[in-house]
Amino acid sequence: MKLAVEFPSVVYREGPEAVTRLAGAMDEIGFDQLDIFDHVVMGHDTEGREKNRYPAKMPIMEAFATLGYIAACTSRIGLGTEVLVLPQRDPILTAKQASTLDTLSGGRLRLGLGVGWQESEYEAMGQDFRNRGRRMDEAIAVLRACWGQDPIDFEGEFYRVEAMAMEPKPPRGADLPIWIGGHSEAAFRRAGRYGDGWMGVASEELFEDGDQAIAAIRGYADRAGRDPEALEFQAQVSPPPRPGNDSDRTFYTEPDRVAEAAAKLGELGFGSVALNLTGLFLAGARSVDAMIDGAGALHDKLRAELG
């Protein structure tokens, strides 16, 4: 089983050196993947707006900038987004950012993509929330075209590129891995048709029906003429910490509970599990040193019990 960590933006409060030290430690400990969340802005709760899932002032560093910084202080660990909200970004610029990061990291990028949930963020960035699903599918095709074509020619409902070039291409070209996040049927279909993998967010439903989600995604891949067995699957061992949920704050203080969750996910068919280092922080690891120690201990336990 592969082990991933979801990087905690809160660590920036200890200074830039703390970011590089924590990332370097995850590389040295032996984690396979380091992922970072994506939100550009977060909405305050206002009248008429859906209540935010997280505090508006929750610290979230920009994904590509942070991963580029981390790429320079690591050498082995995979780098990724979990997940980048693609329809609220320009896909041409996103393709360039991803290509550059993959080039400078030596081909270590895995681009996790999702449609997001925060309508106010779309509004702030001047994008239409209502057609985000259709634009997501088309934007993925734009990314592949930018990474694999020369000249780049693309004509769609939302995006048009005519006789353009983009260099450098990623080391893997159009095969740079794209993983899809989301628990809707549309997300399953998207992962099966266009993705190289799927990222599941921990929930009661995931632990009960995660194998059915995997089967559905593989079914969509098969119907699209793709190899279902080539797809990979990752899931969080615990939900993202949210205000008012005290059980989320104690999860990482119980290594046996973490190992039990990871083992369950493995039984459901997930080949990779992700530890949320922000959850570790909220569980009491309030310094970089404490997070390194806690993540290292969990890594060793999971490797010993799960391989």
C-alpha positions in Angstrom: 0.0 0.0 0.0 1.2 3.5 -0.8 1.2 6.2 1.9 0.4 9.9 1.2 0.4 13.0 3.4 -1.8 16.0 2.9 0.4 19.0 3.6 -0.7 21.5 6.3 -0.7 25.1 5.1 -0.7 26.2 8.8 3.0 25.3 9.0 3.9 28.6 7.2 3.3 30.3 10.5 6.7 29.0 11.7 8.4 30.5 8.7 9.5 29.4 5.2 12.2 27.1 6.7 9.5 25.2 8.5 7.7 24.4 5.2 10.9 23.0 3.6 11.9 21.1 6.8 8.5 19.4 7.1 8.4 18.5 3.4 11.9 17.2 3.4 11.1 15.1 6.5 8.1 13.5 4.7 10.5 12.6 1.8 13.1 11.1 4.1 10.6 9.2 6.2 9.5 7.4 3.1 6.0 8.6 2.3 5.1 8.1 -1.4 3.1 11.2 -2.1 2.7 14.7 -0.8 -0.6 16.5 -1.7 -1.8 20.0 -1.0 -5.4 21.4 -0.9 -6.6 24.1 -3.2 -8.7 27.1 -2.4 -7.8 30.6 -3.6 -10.3 32.5 -1.4 -12.7 31.3 1.2 -16.1 32.9 1.8 -17.3 34.5 5.0 -20.8 33.4 6.1 -23.3 35.9 4.9 -27.1 36.1 4.5 -28.2 34.2 1.4 -24.9 32.3 1.0 -24.5 28.6 1.8 -22.7 28.1 5.1 -19.0 27.5 4.6 -17.7 24.1 5.5 -14.5 25.6 6.9 -13.5 28.8 8.7 -13.1 31.6 6.2 -9.7 32.5 7.4 -8.3 29.0 7.4 -4.8 29.3 6.0 -4.4 27.7 2.5 -1.2 28.4 0.5 -1.5 28.5 -3.3 -1.0 25.0 -4.6 1.4 25.4 -7.5 3.5 28.0 -5.7 3.8 25.8 -2.7 4.6 22.6 -4.6 7.2 24.4 -6.6 8.9 25.5 -3.4 8.7 22.0 -2.0 10.0 20.4 -5.2 13.3 22.2 -4.6 13.8 20.7 -1.2 12.8 17.1 -2.0 14.0 14.5 -4.4 11.8 11.4 -4.4 8.4 12.0 -3.0 5.5 12.5 -5.5 3.9 15.9 -5.5 0.2 16.6 -6.2 -3.0 18.5 -5.6 -5.9 17.2 -3.6 -7.7 18.6 -5.4 -7.2 21.6 -7.7 -10.5 23.2 -8.6 -10.0 23.3 -12.3 -13.1 25.0 -13.7 -12.4 28.2 -11.8 -8.9 28.4 -13.3 -7.8 29.1 -16.8 -6.9 25.7 -18.3 -4.1 27.0 -20.5 -2.3 28.7 -17.6 -3.0 25.6 -15.5 -1.4 23.4 -18.2 1.7 25.7 -18.2 2.0 25.7 -14.4 1.7 21.9 -14.2 4.1 21.4 -17.1 6.7 23.6 -15.5 6.3 22.0 -12.1 6.6 18.5 -13.5 9.7 19.5 -15.5 11.5 21.1 -12.5 10.6 18.2 -10.2 11.8 15.5 -12.5 8.4 14.2 -13.4 7.0 13.9 -9.9 3.7 15.7 -10.4 0.3 14.1 -10.1 -2.5 16.5 -10.8 -5.6 15.9 -8.7 -8.7 17.8 -10.1 -12.2 18.5 -8.9 -15.1 20.8 -9.6 -15.3 22.2 -6.1 -18.3 23.1 -3.9 -17.9 26.8 -3.0 -20.0 29.0 -5.3 -18.8 32.2 -3.7 -15.2 31.3 -4.7 -16.3 30.9 -8.3 -18.1 34.2 -8.2 -15.0 35.9 -6.8 -12.9 34.5 -9.6 -15.3 35.5 -12.3 -16.4 32.0 -13.2 -19.8 30.3 -13.7 -20.5 27.8 -11.0 -23.5 26.3 -12.8 -21.7 24.8 -15.8 -18.6 23.8 -13.9 -19.0 20.1 -14.7 -19.1 20.6 -18.5 -16.2 23.0 -18.4 -14.2 20.5 -16.2 -14.5 17.8 -18.8 -13.4 20.1 -21.6 -10.6 21.7 -19.6 -9.1 18.2 -19.0 -9.0 17.8 -22.8 -7.3 21.2 -23.1 -4.6 20.1 -20.6 -3.9 16.9 -22.5 -3.7 18.9 -25.8 -1.3 21.4 -24.3 0.9 18.7 -23.0 0.9 16.5 -26.0 0.2 18.5 -29.2 2.4 20.7 -31.3 0.9 22.8 -32.7 -1.9 22.9 -30.2 -5.3 23.0 -31.8 -8.5 22.7 -29.8 -12.1 23.8 -30.5 -14.7 23.2 -27.8 -17.8 24.8 -26.3 -15.8 26.9 -23.8 -12.2 26.9 -24.9 -10.4 27.5 -28.2 -6.7 27.2 -29.0 -5.4 27.6 -32.6 -1.9 26.9 -33.8 -0.1 27.6 -30.5 2.9 26.0 -28.9 3.7 25.3 -25.2 7.2 24.5 -24.0 8.5 22.8 -22.0 6.2 19.8 -22.3 6.0 17.7 -19.1 8.5 14.8 -19.1 5.6 12.4 -19.6 3.8 14.6 -22.1 0.1 14.1 -22.3 0.4 11.1 -19.9 1.1 13.3 -16.9 -1.3 11.6 -14.4 -4.6 13.2 -13.7 -6.7 12.0 -10.8 -10.2 13.0 -10.2 -11.8 13.9 -6.8 -15.5 13.9 -6.0 -18.3 11.5 -4.8 -21.0 12.2 -7.3 -21.9 10.0 -10.2 -20.5 12.6 -12.5 -17.2 12.4 -10.8 -17.2 8.6 -11.1 -17.9 8.9 -14.8 -15.2 11.6 -15.2 -12.6 9.4 -13.4 -13.5 6.4 -15.5 -13.5 8.2 -18.9 -10.6 10.7 -18.4 -8.7 10.0 -15.2 -5.7 7.9 -14.2 -7.1 7.5 -10.7 -9.7 8.6 -8.2 -9.3 10.3 -4.8 -11.9 9.6 -2.1 -12.7 11.8 0.8 -13.1 9.9 4.0 -16.7 9.6 5.1 -19.1 7.0 6.6 -20.3 6.2 3.1 -16.8 5.7 1.8 -16.0 3.1 4.4 -19.2 1.3 3.7 -19.5 1.6 -0.1 -16.0 2.6 -1.3 -15.7 -0.7 -3.2 -18.9 0.1 -5.1 -17.5 3.5 -6.1 -14.4 1.8 -7.4 -16.5 -0.7 -9.3 -18.6 2.1 -10.8 -15.5 4.0 -11.9 -14.0 0.9 -13.5 -17.3 0.3 -15.3 -17.2 3.7 -16.8 -13.6 3.1 -17.9 -14.5 -0.2 -19.5 -17.4 1.4 -21.4 -15.1 4.1 -22.6 -12.7 1.5 -24.1 -10.1 2.0 -21.4 -8.3 -0.5 -19.2 -10.2 -0.5 -15.8 -7.3 -2.3 -14.1 -4.9 0.6 -15.0 -6.8 3.0 -12.7 -5.5 3.7 -9.2 -7.3 4.7 -6.1 -6.5 6.7 -3.0 -8.6 7.6 0.0 -8.2 9.7 3.2 -8.1 7.8 6.4 -10.1 10.5 8.2 -12.4 13.4 7.1 -10.9 16.9 6.8 -11.2 18.5 10.2 -14.3 20.7 10.5 -15.5 23.0 13.3 -17.5 21.3 16.0 -16.4 17.8 15.2 -14.3 16.8 18.2 -13.8 13.2 17.1 -11.8 14.5 14.1 -9.5 16.1 16.5 -8.6 12.9 18.4 -8.3 10.5 15.5 -4.5 10.9 15.0 -3.9 10.4 18.7 -5.0 6.8 18.3 -2.5 4.9 16.1 -4.5 1.7 16.2 -7.6 3.6 14.9 -5.6 5.1 12.1 -4.2 1.6 11.1 -7.7 0.1 11.3 -9.1 2.7 8.9 -6.2 2.2 6.5 -6.6 -1.5 6.6 -10.3 -1.2 5.9 -9.6 1.0 2.9 -7.2 -1.5 1.6 -9.8 -4.2 1.8 -12.2 -2.1 -0.2 -9.6 -1.8 -3.0 -7.7 1.4 -2.3 -4.0 1.0 -3.1 -3.1 4.3 -1.4 -4.2 6.0 1.8 -3.6 9.6 2.9 -2.9 11.0 6.3 -4.1 14.6 6.9 -1.3 16.5 8.7 -3.7 19.3 9.5 -5.6 16.7 11.5 -2.4 15.7 13.2 -1.8 19.4 14.1 -5.3 19.7 15.5 -4.7 16.5 17.5 -2.0 18.2 19.4 1.1 18.2 17.2 1.4 22.0 17.2 5.0 22.3 16.0 6.9 21.1 12.9 9.0 18.8 15.1 5.8 17.3 16.7 4.3 16.8 13.2 7.4 15.1 12.0 7.5 12.8 15.0 3.8 12.0 14.7 3.9 11.4 11.0 7.0 9.2 11.3 5.5 7.0 14.0 2.2 6.6 11.9 4.3 5.8 8.8 6.3 3.1 10.5 3.2 1.6 12.1 1.3 1.5 8.8 4.3 0.1 6.9 4.7 -2.7 9.5 1.0 -3.7 9.5 0.0 -3.1 5.9 3.3 -3.3 3.9 
